[in-house]
Amino acid sequence: MTSSTVSGATAKQRSRRSRVLGRLAFLSPGLTYLIVLMLIPLALIISYAFFRRGRFGGVVYELTGENFTRLIDPIYLDVVLDSLKLATAATLIALLVGYPTAYLIAQLPARWKTIALIAIVMPFWTNFLIRIYAWIVLLSGPGLVNTVLGKLGLGPFEFLYNQGTIVTGLVYSYLPLMVLPLYAAIEKLDPQLREASANLGARPARTFASVTLPLTLPGVITGCMFVFVPSFGNFVIPELLGGGRSIMVGNLIRDQFLKARDWPFGSALTLALLAVLIVLLLVQAWSARRA
Amino acid sequence: MSRARYTRRLPAAALVAGLALAVSACGGGSTDTAAAPAASASSAQLDPNMDLSKQSLTISVWPGYTPEDLPKRVKDKLKTELKVTLHDTNEIIMGKLTTGADTGLDVAFVSGQYAQALNEAGLLEPLHPELIPNLANLYPEAKELSYDKGNVFSVPYTWGTTGICYRTDLVKTPPTSWNDILSPPDEAKKKVTMMTTERWLALPAVKALGLSVNTKSDEDLDKVKAKLIEAKPSLLRYDDVDFGKRLVSGEAVMAEAWDGWCPTSEKNIEFVVPKEGSDLWVDTMVVLKSSKNKEAAHAFVNFILDPEIHGWAAQNILYKVPNKAAMDALPAELKEKNKPLQMSPAQLLEGESIIDLGEDSTKFTRLATEVQAAK
């Protein structure tokens, strides 16, 4: 009796250990990915931010706080505010365009749904840079749009190289990341809830505001984060479509590493950007929980 | 001032570069420790009769900057195995070389002011002229470069200047001054481009104000900043990659341009060095102190200075080379089609050499940020 209990306990232990090992085995690709490509670089960045720049680049291992005191400078604050403004504008526009799109796709018959979703992700099959260059071809002074408008006796217009084109580029690039989570949220929504709302006398607008929107809010928040985060740190679009006439935080950081040979300051900027994003994520999480 | 025509500042390249930096950064180690006078101090004993087939070379160079079949040519001539690695920008190779870890590189191609910085950091082998007889092919002016007078630690590979590249048919009067691009005539408003790479972003205003390209004075830089911000509304965009294409399409009519990048072989496109003067940039070859194949490295540098190999650069990337024999051998037709190739060494030397500003170089970074962020 006793012996069988003991052996039963060790068997249980053994099975638990094998379960833990099994989980570890399954987790290891993801964990390796996170550790090698996320935690180690992050640790490097955090440590660099506290050292000095070498005269010829590189890092001098002397502790200093000057990289952070340099951050408190109106010029960098301006750039951060500008980036926040542009990324927020892009996110709101993507939401306004993306929500109806996702809603519509969710109402389609199953076969068309698949086709519509493939169409949404299709741009990703082409290289990002090529797609951005395509906008230049379309919108430049002697470009396609101006040529067509010119035939109609309009223009030429200056479409390119301003903050408006930066926002356009950001919306264009990240719209699919807005549509997909919204679609997932709307698709899960039980149509009977809307019918019930209508049966109880609510108009479509009321139904949307009181039923549909609150229930799809997690999708809205996810979509907004997916658009906002890469927009905020983007440096390709401001350069190519903005013509370098205004800069975003991403450009600032890139330039510290690739032009100014100032890795410590670049690291400090990176941490500042991360801090802003973490604060935003916390606010989002908090508001999502209250919603 | 890196040279790969298409890849040099493309963001994709920058991304890859960013990763490369992150990786190379792991090497760690300071190279900053008051190393300035080290260069002249010690120079290795080299054996002129060394059997070069026993040595192998690794070089780092901008993409497309040397002939594709260079390893084979070197093997045929010197019997040395050559491995070519690439860097897109000066900053990337500097990142590699200044981490303190042995990179295994023997020869690197960097711009003049970076060679100067590497030398001050004690990372370069003083050259042994007796092993580079082809130095005699260089123009006398090529020994007068202010970052390295007398070619003590670097050998110039290409050189040139910066000016205005413009459409003769789309501007009424040809530009002659930096002010023509800073405050363009009406027909060129919103149709000019200027560069963003820091020292060149500042150049038009620096020269228009009659200052030195190597100024470190805050007062000077404030004036430069004001002038550049004033010029911003009439600017189409900042561009140091595609201005040639933009001129051809007519999207831009005037561009701040490196001479070799101005497509003067196209119809209606000309290049001018403004009357206020300009810079002189030089891309050089340096031998690294850490090299274990210094005899072969010198033989390699000597081989590049051969008129045929050196002339390849002029013919294929359309940069002037400081090699008299190579330039004299260029086909007249090529020089006729590409006018900047006709510029003489004396004319080039009128340009002011860009030198490394050390700690003060961050001032130019800040200037660039302020100008670009200005509304």
Chai-1 contact restraints between the chains, C-beta under 6 A:
chainA,res_idxA,chainB,res_idxB,connection_type,confidence,min_distance_angstrom,max_distance_angstrom,comment,restraint_id
A,P41,B,A22,contact,1.0,0.0,6.0,A-B,restraint_1
A,G54,B,D32,contact,1.0,0.0,6.0,A-B,restraint_2
A,R55,B,D32,contact,1.0,0.0,6.0,A-B,restraint_3
A,R55,B,G358,contact,1.0,0.0,6.0,A-B,restraint_4
A,F56,B,T98,contact,1.0,0.0,6.0,A-B,restraint_5
A,F56,B,A117,contact,1.0,0.0,6.0,A-B,restraint_6
A,F56,B,A121,contact,1.0,0.0,6.0,A-B,restraint_7
A,G57,B,M94,contact,1.0,0.0,6.0,A-B,restraint_8
A,G57,B,G95,contact,1.0,0.0,6.0,A-B,restraint_9
A,G57,B,T98,contact,1.0,0.0,6.0,A-B,restraint_10
A,G58,B,T98,contact,1.0,0.0,6.0,A-B,restraint_11
A,G58,B,T99,contact,1.0,0.0,6.0,A-B,restraint_12
A,V60,B,S30,contact,1.0,0.0,6.0,A-B,restraint_13
A,V60,B,D32,contact,1.0,0.0,6.0,A-B,restraint_14
A,Y61,B,S30,contact,1.0,0.0,6.0,A-B,restraint_15
A,I75,B,E370,contact,1.0,0.0,6.0,A-B,restraint_16
A,D78,B,A373,contact,1.0,0.0,6.0,A-B,restraint_17
A,V79,B,A373,contact,1.0,0.0,6.0,A-B,restraint_18
A,L129,B,A12,contact,1.0,0.0,6.0,A-B,restraint_19
A,S140,B,E251,contact,1.0,0.0,6.0,A-B,restraint_20
A,G141,B,E251,contact,1.0,0.0,6.0,A-B,restraint_21
A,P142,B,S249,contact,1.0,0.0,6.0,A-B,restraint_22
A,P142,B,G250,contact,1.0,0.0,6.0,A-B,restraint_23
A,P142,B,E251,contact,1.0,0.0,6.0,A-B,restraint_24
A,Y161,B,R237,contact,1.0,0.0,6.0,A-B,restraint_25
A,V236,B,P11,contact,1.0,0.0,6.0,A-B,restraint_26
A,G243,B,R237,contact,1.0,0.0,6.0,A-B,restraint_27
A,G244,B,T196,contact,1.0,0.0,6.0,A-B,restraint_28
A,G244,B,Y238,contact,1.0,0.0,6.0,A-B,restraint_29
A,G244,B,Q372,contact,1.0,0.0,6.0,A-B,restraint_30
A,I247,B,Q372,contact,1.0,0.0,6.0,A-B,restraint_31
A,I247,B,A373,contact,1.0,0.0,6.0,A-B,restraint_32
A,F257,B,L21,contact,1.0,0.0,6.0,A-B,restraint_33
A,L258,B,A14,contact,1.0,0.0,6.0,A-B,restraint_34
A,L258,B,A17,contact,1.0,0.0,6.0,A-B,restraint_35
A,L258,B,E91,contact,1.0,0.0,6.0,A-B,restraint_36
A,A260,B,T365,contact,1.0,0.0,6.0,A-B,restraint_37
A,R261,B,E91,contact,1.0,0.0,6.0,A-B,restraint_38
